[in-house]
């Protein structure tokens, strides 16, 4: 599976966030809070929901420890921050280079991440960049169903020799 490489401009999001670890995964809580309220968002660009993860000092799969703390967002892209509903926050994603993987399958299957970080990344001309990772949960996303589809966006930079 080869990703496409995209260089994206900065993006604006409005949504909700929680701090969590892999051992204390609060993703379900986050999305149960966000999804019913997403219709309150103004200036939305498209219908996609974004799942954004911000890690500190993440360089590869071996850094993903059960107690590793990170921030996760459930959000939608917006054109501006002029109207932020109560209980939501704004987030600006820095632009940059991303490896984009199309994934089909249940979201609980972590083999795609093992492939990305243990197989594809070491053999590519890229390394992980210290920017947020995200998934686009579009119209074909079906929470944890085997036929679900999503895009996994991994921030990358050219390897230095």
N, C-alpha and C positions, 0 to 999 in steps of 0.2 A: 504494500500500500504506500504509494508516494503522495505526499501532500502537495498542495499548491503553495507557493510563497507569495505573500501579499504585503505590500507596504501601505499601511493605512494612516490617515490623518487622525488627529485627536478626535475623540467622540465624547459627547455629553450624555449622561444617564441620570435618571431619577429612579429611586427604588428604596429598598430596605437592606440593612446589613446586620450580620451577627458575627461575633468572634467565636471560633470553635476549634476543635482538634479533630483528627481522624477517629480517635477513640470516643470522643464526645461529639459526634456528627449531628449538627442541628439543622441540616439542610431542609428536612421536611417541615420543621417548625417555621423556618424562614419563608419557604414558598407558600405554606398555608396562611401565613400572615399577609404576604404580598399579593398573591393571585386575586383574591376577591376585591382588592382595592386598586388594581391596576387601571380599571376603567375611569378612575378619578384623575388620571394623568392627562395633561394638555400638551400640545405641541409634540406629540409622539411621532417618530419617524418609523413607520412600518408596524407590523404586528408581532415581531419577534420578541421573545423574552430572553434576557441574557443572564447567565449564571457566571459571575465574575469572582475569581479568587486572587487575593493578594497575599503573597508569601514573602517572608523575610529570609534572605540568604538561601534561596532554592537554586540548586545547580543541577539536579538530576534525581532520578528515581530513588537512590539510596538516601536522599535527604528527607523523604516522606516517612517520618516516624509517627507512631500512634499519638504521641503527645505534642507533636508539632502544631503550634498555634498559628492560625491564619484567619483572615477576614473574608467572608463570603457575602456577595451581594446577589439579590434577585432584583432585576431592574429592566427598564426599557429605555431605548435610545430616544432622546428628545432634541429638538432644534435649539432650545434655550432653557434657562433656569428661571424664567419670569414667574412661573406658577408652580410651587412645590407643595403638594398636599400635606396636611398635618400628618405626622408620623413617618414621613419619608424624608430622604436626604438626596443631595446632588452628589455626583461623582464624575470626575473628568478622567478619561482614559487617555494616557499619553499615546500619541501615534507611534508607529514604528513597524518593524518587520515581524511578520508572524508566519509560522508554518500552520496550514489549515488542513485538518484531517476530517474527511467525511466518515462518520461512524454510524453503523446500523447495529442495533441490539439493545439489550437492557442496560440501564445506567449503572447497575450494580456490578457489571462485569468489568473488572479492572485490567483485563488483558490488553486492551487498547493502549493504556498508559504504560504498561510494561513494554509493549512494542515501541511506542514513541520514544521513551527515554532510555531503553536498554538496547534496542536494535537500530531504529532509524537514526536517532540523534548521534550516536557515536560514529556511525558510518557516513554521516552527512558532512557538509562543510560548515555546519552551524553549531553553536552552543546556546544554552538557555540564557535569555536576557532577564535582568531583574525588573520586570514589569508585570502587571497583572496578566493572568491566564484567563480565558473565558470560553464558554460554550454558548452557541446560538441554538436556542430551543425554538425551532420554527414550526410551521404547520404540520410537519410529519413527525414531530416529537410526541411520543406516547409514553408518559412516565413509566419507566421500568418494563415496558413491553418488548418482546423479542423483535417486533417489526418497527420499533422506534428508530428515528433518524435524527442526528444532530451534527453540528460542526464543532470541532474542538480546535481552538486557537491557542497555539503555544508561542510565546514571545521568544524570538531568536535573534542572534547577531552572528555575523561571520566570525568563524574561529580565527584567533590570532595565532600565529606560528611562533 
